[in-house]
């Protein structure tokens, strides 16, 4: 990592964060004016401030500026990169005709004092989530955070303790729960069509477009992401927890990095790894090049703003400093005694998953294949390929049959728009699937990945209860249990 990048992402201690944040006096960036009208502070609209203005923040801004503009407003931005703050100030001006105050990351407390948000939306680098979540609650705000809620057991404990102490609302944005096909799987499991679930086989593939992208960015270093079993698989672990209405009890895992290595670069015919794609002497023959200058959005967000923090969005995927795994296998036992075999590979020919539920009345098989996507390039994340999904039921005796899959449009298989409505709409709707997740669900999803990392390091099975205490059980729908009578299979079938 170059020296400027190292400075950008140097981990703050909690004590230093609070000391810097409360003492900072640099003030508002690019605001052009202070809060000009006291009536703004007493608007009937719910007030949101956003910390971390990378590409993921745009989903929230789009919703707040358009679908929910009558009831919600963005009142502040906070980030380490003043160029991206300015980019999204311009974006907001075009969307709602308003100049939103921007603050340096060290002025987080000042932003809250000046703009008085009801809720903080956290979309920073994973390793910093806990700082803003905890501090926001201390200062009286609710929190919405991108997944994972945080990325270590120690940080998770801080969030759990702070939420209990301050009583504020924490929402974790698990949009995969809301995509129609995945909700349909939950509906079928709740119906008992395959009985109560005894085991799960879950295999997730990342392709060499999206999967590769994690190795270009900050995600490639464990001190910022803690690996793909945290940053990516927290989605998957949450799905299984929610699908089963159960929480993990024990976890064991194995993992390695064998594809994104200097040796693999040579096997592909390159002479070596290099610092980044932008000025790479071998980029013309590298199939993994990301050309930031060729994509207007990536250029505006990242290439044009390197001068402020030195962050390179297009780092070489074969550089030796990458310390996350690209091949992972996990075994989990759940509180309802179900077990799961899970794999995650980051170099496959297609992206998506197979998941199989083995129950006392039969088997449910589900597949989704996703479209090609690179984060921040303007494409739809998690879009489903035409014909790339199915749900099939195999009764324990008798003929199997296909189920017509529920469809959705937009990000994450149609899940984004439904999740945003559930979280941001002031008129709350009844949801029998209980898809809105809080800090308890956030904790159990991330702790599966944390435990897997501990298991890979130690070679031992890890107990979740040894990592974080007093989480509480998430709110999950009632599922078929392990004691009800089950019909005897027909011996003539």
Number of C-alpha atoms within 10 A of each C-alpha: 15 10 8 16 15 13 13 14 17 11 14 13 11 15 10 11 18 18 12 16 19 14 13 16 12 11 18 21 17 16 16 11 11 11 15 8 8 8 9 14 16 11 12 12 17 19 22 26 25 24 25 24 24 18 18 14 18 15 13 17 21 15 17 22 17 12 16 19 15 12 16 21 21 26 25 27 30 26 22 20 23 22 20 25 27 21 14 23 21 15 18 18 12 11 13 14 10 14 21 29 26 28 26 23 22 22 23 26 20 21 25 21 11 17 21 20 23 17 23 25 24 28 24 22 17 24 22 23 24 24 20 26 25 24 19 24 22 16 14 16 23 23 24 23 27 21 26 28 34 31 29 25 20 12 20 26 19 16 27 21 16 18 19 12 11 15 14 19 15 25 22 23 23 27 24 23 30 25 24 20 25 22 20 20 20 21 17 18 21 20 14 17 19 22 27 26 26 17 20 23 16 21 18 23 21 24 21 19 22 19 23 23 25 24 26 24 17 22 24 25 19 17 18 18 24 23 24 25 31 30 22 21 22 26 21 23 27 27 21 22 20 24 24 26 22 23 26 25 20 20 26 23 25 17 21 13 15 12 18 22 20 21 17 15 20 13 11 13 11 16 12 15 20 20 16 20 23 18 10 15 11 15 17 10 11 15 10 18 20 22 16 21 14 9 13 12 15 21 17 15 22 23 20 14 20 18 13 14 17 18 23 23 22 22 24 28 27 24 22 13 12 21 19 22 25 25 18 20 18 23 19 25 19 20 14 17 15 21 21 21 17 20 21 24 21 27 19 16 10 19 25 20 19 16 18 20 25 21 21 18 20 20 21 24 18 20 19 24 21 23 19 20 20 17 15 17 16 13 14 18 21 23 21 24 15 10 8 12 20 17 22 17 20 18 19 19 14 12 9 14 11 12 13 12 16 15 14 19 15 17 19 22 25 22 24 26 20 16 20 19 16 18 16 17 15 13 9 10 9 8 10 10 19 14 21 19 21 20 23 22 26 29 27 27 28 29 30 30 29 25 29 29 27 17 20 20 12 12 13 14 17 23 18 19 13 11 15 19 13 11 19 12 12 20 17 19 18 12 19 17 12 15 7 9 8 11 9 9 12 9 6 6 8
